Amino acid sequence: MKIRRILKNLLIEDSGQDLIEYALVAAFLALSAVAAMAPIANKMSNEFNGIGNSL
């Protein structure tokens, strides 16, 4: 009886699910930010090099 109740509670319990979902969203946002910054970094580097060369 006790094991049956424990297994039933494990199947119903979902408090850890929220933490995993938040972690996945945070990881997706971090990867998106890194992917978006690569082209911007190249453009900024080229712009600063052009300014440095003109000085």
C-alpha beads as a LAMMPS data file, in Angstrom:
LAMMPS data file: protein, C-alpha beads

55 atoms
54 bonds

1 atom types
1 bond types

-500.0 500.0 xlo xhi
-500.0 500.0 ylo yhi
-500.0 500.0 zlo zhi

Masses

1 110.0

Atoms # bond

1 1 1 0.000 0.000 0.000
2 1 1 2.712 2.456 0.955
3 1 1 4.737 1.857 -2.217
4 1 1 1.612 2.306 -4.298
5 1 1 0.945 5.677 -2.640
6 1 1 4.552 6.803 -3.158
7 1 1 4.440 5.906 -6.849
8 1 1 1.129 7.678 -7.260
9 1 1 2.551 10.823 -5.631
10 1 1 5.605 10.699 -7.898
11 1 1 3.421 10.578 -10.982
12 1 1 1.284 13.479 -9.796
13 1 1 4.161 15.656 -8.502
14 1 1 5.251 18.255 -11.073
15 1 1 7.028 20.951 -9.058
16 1 1 10.392 20.231 -10.713
17 1 1 8.870 20.660 -14.144
18 1 1 8.662 24.450 -13.796
19 1 1 12.362 24.724 -12.996
20 1 1 13.306 22.721 -16.068
21 1 1 11.064 24.838 -18.282
22 1 1 12.609 28.067 -16.970
23 1 1 16.094 26.670 -17.498
24 1 1 15.260 25.729 -21.094
25 1 1 13.853 29.196 -21.800
26 1 1 16.942 30.838 -20.274
27 1 1 19.245 28.618 -22.348
28 1 1 17.312 29.438 -25.529
29 1 1 17.529 33.171 -24.813
30 1 1 21.259 32.947 -24.115
31 1 1 21.911 31.069 -27.359
32 1 1 19.800 33.564 -29.289
33 1 1 21.692 36.484 -27.796
34 1 1 25.069 34.948 -28.667
35 1 1 23.937 34.177 -32.204
36 1 1 22.620 37.721 -32.681
37 1 1 25.776 39.376 -31.326
38 1 1 28.241 37.714 -33.727
39 1 1 27.272 39.755 -36.823
40 1 1 26.967 42.930 -34.756
41 1 1 30.448 42.411 -33.299
42 1 1 31.933 42.067 -36.791
43 1 1 30.227 45.239 -37.988
44 1 1 31.383 47.201 -34.939
45 1 1 34.936 45.917 -35.329
46 1 1 35.006 46.993 -38.978
47 1 1 33.617 50.402 -38.068
48 1 1 36.213 51.001 -35.348
49 1 1 39.004 49.833 -37.663
50 1 1 37.808 52.280 -40.301
51 1 1 37.770 55.125 -37.765
52 1 1 41.228 54.145 -36.510
53 1 1 42.625 54.057 -40.047
54 1 1 41.199 57.478 -40.878
55 1 1 42.873 59.022 -37.849

Bonds

1 1 1 2
2 1 2 3
3 1 3 4
4 1 4 5
5 1 5 6
6 1 6 7
7 1 7 8
8 1 8 9
9 1 9 10
10 1 10 11
11 1 11 12
12 1 12 13
13 1 13 14
14 1 14 15
15 1 15 16
16 1 16 17
17 1 17 18
18 1 18 19
19 1 19 20
20 1 20 21
21 1 21 22
22 1 22 23
23 1 23 24
24 1 24 25
25 1 25 26
26 1 26 27
27 1 27 28
28 1 28 29
29 1 29 30
30 1 30 31
31 1 31 32
32 1 32 33
33 1 33 34
34 1 34 35
35 1 35 36
36 1 36 37
37 1 37 38
38 1 38 39
39 1 39 40
40 1 40 41
41 1 41 42
42 1 42 43
43 1 43 44
44 1 44 45
45 1 45 46
46 1 46 47
47 1 47 48
48 1 48 49
49 1 49 50
50 1 50 51
51 1 51 52
52 1 52 53
53 1 53 54
54 1 54 55
